[in-house]
Amino acid sequence: MKFKGLVLVMLFVGLFCFPFLSYGKADIAVLRKKVEQGDAEAQLKLGTLYYSGTDVSQNYRTAVKWFRLSADQGNVEALSWLGRCYYRGEGVRKNLTEAENYYSRASQQKSEAALRELSQLRLEAEQGNSNKQYLLGEKYSEGANVAQDYIEAVKWYRLAAEQGHADAQNNLGDCYYYGRGLPQSISSAKYWWSLAATQGNWSAKYSLDRITPRASPQPQSENVYYTQSPQKKPADVEPQQSVSFPRTTKELLELQYGRGSMDFPSILISFLITWIIGLTPPLILRYAVAKRPFSKWAATGLAIAFCLVNTFVFILLGSKSKTHAVCLTIAFISYWILSL
């Protein structure tokens, strides 16, 4: 009886895991179809697989072949890989001149792409897109692909902040506090930080707490949004358009997790997928295959196998959970189903 239970466990786990063990081969087949269609990204990907020996036999010459085809279509990363191959003499004869040539071409194309991105960003910012205005302010503040210019950064932060962009309000507060791009003003810094904090910006909340003395500090839950009223508008702050603050639980959740993340259909679909994936195998095994209860040890082994396989499946599906506690719950229910 115990031997039969162990055989069933091994057979079922093997059959259930087989599709995932062959995942690499299936992935390569799909990749090769894209390569045959001239997809530059697929050519680059296939080249990196041959270079590293992942799911295929390592072959530097073949890797160089696919890197070159991808680079001929203007793929910047492929140019960098070719530079690396020539520099190290992998798949081609070592040639530092060629390596420098490919690295230079990659660098030039990256710079041109960055300039195009910056031009598009500025165009959308000038059209009044608050998020693009904030991002453009970030680039000038950090000196990313442009000369660092705090005055220009403040300009774009202010335009976004006046449209109620919380991160821009926080950064504008930072500029006032440290005197970056404009005269230092603590009162103005508090004003913009308080607006951002009221919208749930934790950086602004921390900044306000750091510089605001408290007579008797009160403990606050980390999961509660900052509710301090905005500071009175100082005289040196330019007139601001009306800002819409979150008033409902749904709005606060959307601010924290992203718009649409708490959508009921999405939650329902996620719930159904989780439990269907988790409980279908034990139900089939118990009522369609074995048609009888399993022994204590067989049920335990199967439940553990289901837990491991389900965790692997959920990771493949893009789960970001660190504990995958739901898999343990499914394992306990699976044990109960199998041992009934």
C-alpha positions, 0 to 999 in steps of 0.5 A: 500500500505504501509502495503504491502510494509512493509510486503514485506520488513520483508518477504524478509529480513527474507528469506535472513537472514535465511541461516546466522541465521542457520550458527552456526548449519551448522558449528556444523554439519560439525564439527561433521563429522570431529570429527567422522573421528578422526580429533584432531583439530575438537575434540578440537574445539568441546570441546571449544564450549561445554566449552563456550556454543557457539552454543550448551548447555554448558556442561563441562563433554562433553567438557572434553571428547573431550579435552581428545580424542584430547589430546590422539592424541598429541594436545598440546592445548587440554592438556592445556585445560585439565589442566585448567579443572582439576585446576578449577574442571570443568567437572571433580573433582578438582585435582591440581596434574592432572592439573600440570601433563597436564600443564607440558605435554603441556609445554614439547610438545611445547618446543619439537615442538619449537626445531623441528621448529628451526632445520627446520628453520636452515636447510633451512637458511643454504641452502641459503633461505634469508627469513629463514636466516632473521627469524633465525636472529630474533630468536637469536636477540629476544631470542625466543626459543634460548639463545639470541645471537646478534653475531649469529643474525648479522651472519644471518641478514648479509647473508639475507641482502647480498641477498637483503632482505630489513628487514634483511638490516634494522635490520643489520643497527640497529645492527651497529647503537646500536653496537649489536653483532659487533662494533658500526658504524654509517656509516655502519648503514646508508649504510644498512638502505639506501639499505632497504629504497630504497626497501620501508622499512619504518623503515629504512627510519625513522631511516635515517631521524632521524639521517640525518640533513636536511637544509630545510625539504621538505614535502613528501607524505606518499604514496611515497616510499623513494627515497634517494640514498643508502649511499656510502659503508663504508670500514668496510662493507663486499662485498655485492652481487648485489641487485635488486631494484623495478623499476616499479609501479607493483614491488612497489605495490607488495612490499607494498601489497604482490606478486600477490595482484594486479593481474588483474584476482583477482581484476576482480573476486573480483569486480564481486563477490561484485556487484553480491552479492550486486545487485542481491537481489534488482533486483530479488525483483523488477523485478521478485517478485514485478514487480513494483516500491516500495514506497519511504519508502519501497525502503529506508527500503530495501536499509538499510536492504541490506546494513546491510546484505551485510556488514555481508556477506562481513565480513563472506567472510573475508573482512578487510575493516573498513568502508565497503563503497562499501555497502553504494554505493550498498544501494544507487543503490538498492534504485534507482533500487527498486524505478524505 
